[in-house]
Amino acid sequence: MSALKKQEKQTHQSVPSNPGRRQFVIRMSSVAAVLASGGVTTACGGSGTELNGELAAFSYGVASGDPLSDRVILWTHAKISTDAAVTLTWQVAADPSFATPLASGKVVTSSATGFTAKVDAIGLQPNTEYYYRFLAPNNSISGVGRTRTLPVGSVAEVKLAVFSCSDYPAGYFNAYDAAVSSGAQFALHLGDYIYEYKDGVYPPTASAVAARVSAPANEVVTQADYRARHALHKADPYAKALHARMPMIAIWDDHEFANNAWMDGAENHNPVTQGPWAARKAAASTTYHEWMPIRSPDAANLLKIYRSFDFGNLLSLHMLDTRIIGREHQPDRTLDASGLDIADPTFLPYAFNTKKQLMGTTQQAWLDTQMTASAATWQILGNQTVMGRIKIAASVLAANLSAASVTAYLTAKATPVVAQTPAQKDLLNPAKNPKISYTFDNWEGYPDARDAVLASAAKLKAAGKKFVVLSGDSHNSWFNKLTLADGTQVGAEFAGMSVTSSGFESFFPPAVVPPVTLAATIKALVDDISYIDTSRRGYMLVTLTPALVTTDYVYVSTITSSSYTTVTETFTYAG
């Protein structure tokens, strides 16, 4: 594991506050951002304007995703003036003028799909950039998107822009905007593309950005609710620009359903007032497949979303579902200053049930097969939650990382055994002061499931392959060693900060605990952490070559305004 750091700054203009002009400027700035990215243009009718007295069809832009070497999914939304089905023409070309379309066809949108349209454009060439658009029968034309296919054979470099946790009322999607001009070829979204909460709940009204109001205002439960919440995110100008700029490979996490979801329920689901979990899960998953530019691996089972992508001999990307299809109920008790007695004999067996599944045995077997069969140098997991061994002594967690508890523990840890006091020996005795995860919702709550994956990683290492995990969900940045129980390193984890959702700074206010102090404290307490940032939002720009994975943690200076700068910290892993 190695690291080098650099800083880059970019300035972005804010949007004027006059409502009428504001909407115009949003549209024009979105178009300008796309044009500035080097090759995406907008044709008439692409902004949802009025055309010949009818609503133009493409209010939510265009998107592409799930690229393979010879095909890519193309997406849009098209509703004209009634609820009648709309037959669209799609086109793919080598240039944005569409002088000679290379492929075209028809696709129908209707109320059955919420007026979304997806087509798998096949017969394309590997490692090739393409332009695409849709045409509606009322003569409106979508904006032009830019996409590309996966490479084959010998591949020198791939660049991925990696996102997670984009809560609309929490702030502007400046991370999406910054990625448009980053040079990334593909986008990865690791989950929480939307949030399900009622407006004013998360974030609370006092912390929300005034111009960012959730729609619908109620918590999303029905398919109509989920469609409206997805539409809100797709209408965001920075989201539209990102989707138009590059294909996205996406996976869901819990908030596409409900907070802390598992197979049979969720923390934020009440069957008494919100109906059966199965009905809500079906509405959420169906809507996700409608509104995201993904290929459905199994049309008969939309909950099966795990899938792989091969980038020549350089990398195989395996997108996992650690949330819905195989996850058993995570422990819902946490250690805090007000509650749990660590001497409670029921807690540790409950928290570390060795039989708990996270992915499920079917997906685990699929992953093993995919990684073993792959000839690529790098085996990359696209995964929702942090996998590293992030465990902290119970005495420290129970005191909410107070200075006294941290000092006492670290002092005991640094004291030679022969010089330790009885109290210090007790602090270091796992039977009296066990190390426990700060949350059991991540892989730490499923240690045997994690160890099964890491055992597979050890076999890959012995076969000359390299293993890296890309993770989201925590809202903070992590660069972790991935180790077996005996400490042997078998890979590395780059876990990304959120696009907008708050991180540890919401629990440890920076005015009280400076972020640099908090990060240093956590790093000192946890052996496998090489880097952590606890307070900033942004995205990861991951560059892969045969020799290195280089990750730029690109932080935006603010999410409360669309005027921002970026600062980048860069780390590398050679395998």
Steps between C-alpha positions, in 0.01 A plus 500: 500500500645835406381855487576828338295813532424790272253784486294631211251784507218583262252784528134469406241775472191509718145521361309831531208501742229658281257208449416559134854575396627230733329222305634637174853526638480148642410365157762704321774427754422131474530516122818704528652247739426218262634688201813588693557132568595457139229362281142487622248731345136581558242505223161669496250380756761347727422711805132421539389824335176555310510401135198561271279517807612163635741410776827383353578144595837512670470688829749273681774489241672186374724242660699192409632214706614142546739514203643179355751468218228493232197670659373754750166584662345831386236669719258790491156608620233600251149621570330742266163656580289199599540162663521333161801283418779673309705328229853640492777464245847454646821566310868429559771681304875556496462878518255738671364628170348159419595545134512121461324307777669165563205337675138587559171349602167552674409482867165565668439684826171470684337534838602139570863613533433849635574623146864400527668330203802272490659333201806277472689644203690201361750443220745768617880495486716448812668792677318752282333828585150554362228765503132422538163673505126438490236649269133530594206500256416863587834601339675561830854367527681407817834637602796309365680266735851367477577139591765236437546125487737290709848419369623152415846346486797689638385811689741761632270718712140545616357797692191467720308776681351340812202641694265409783237654725345788307233641733318775308396738784845475663662709227607553142641210301828684445687169493308401187588832340869468587518152349368616161837657418715249693600281207311203644379256235239325713296586809429261786222565748525278807157568639267746669441672169175622660378520861155392612439736790219748546613855430650652814606169657845435350649745504280680751346819368751715688790331317344475153592733216203732443494455123508120526154372593409132480217389275270346585503661845385177665716196563514290184319168537297435183624464144362846418703638792821332389450618142456858615812486717709354218365770268609767747858375484503455123374858456803640684717682244826357631358147499377550143843625392679205661269244344533667159879499526583136579336161553416404859527161667278511808396285794241575766542529876237538771354846431375398158269292721505615867770567758693196628314258278553125495323213323191502715464855626667830580557724798300769322202285408189451712278225356209617712486846342692443174380159391691178430875531450478275195271749326726796578808304395335409168397861434848629577688240295268530199535877502878477531515285187273749322695816587861379502691419178579144606461163334276265698687168543176311562175653375306247706673605822576872519654455844792320334722792408858376552700485175854523354679716244830413329739777395732289288791342683526793742205460735178316570242703692255299709202703621357344815168517681578493871165650590185331368537155348696316770542720808370370828386741770796704620545555875291801595664570832800728525742576778463852632543695817135469595431136446651162447686317774794337325489226763155399372563136401244519219660788313816363340342173381213707360727753331743246360274215400733286290216379278374840385491553124568832328503406130340159527659170397387521138660840443814396689540198273439720195769746614755224560433360153527841333828593668656157445405494131612856429835545327525866602778634722268689736189352659290796614188480716241775472343476843264697720654495849845525658678162506815580702546388859377819666475399865556722803537407865164495679629732771572765237173456312298507822660835586425635150871527420564737790854626539539323833386161365720527190803609701455221752470233232786622279725545803428143605568380147837679492611379843727190513320199644730480802421861588122489453279569798208264581261763356702519179503120470122504532474759221700273269322181602245416223289303746456808718525772237413351160554684175167573335393668176354850516217359286384146432337599172831464313714188441621514862153382602547193277859393576475145364346623175788745466758234583358281222559779247848571634586130485412515131723808471788305652459233232499771233823643641661156488394477134662837419181709494443817698194585712342840572163591647320827420243586767242764585232548768704640791506861363869522595825422318705192587812333363520165679716194497296185445645233725435145606442426868875439543583845359610388152408766246314367196372824347401860556179697534430846365176613662355826382343800662141590420382739231294695757402290803660601831785296648661479842493879523130475586588298812824682582444870417822644352487793743523250786715227345711622206472252212876457482503402868213257459662338196833463678327350803310239301810414298698448821231274643457280190806322363370435147415862413759676281292815441170643614315828445197562718348826380515567125275415206598414142586194288787263422684506167652153471768439236608142433813389316666156504734620775285728719160606620515875557209662681444873507267596783349811342341720767263786421530806724126527558167338418286792622576702187559411136812718513784284629864403470662155515796361691647159420690249715654209314593148614636198314494124544727262308351173617 
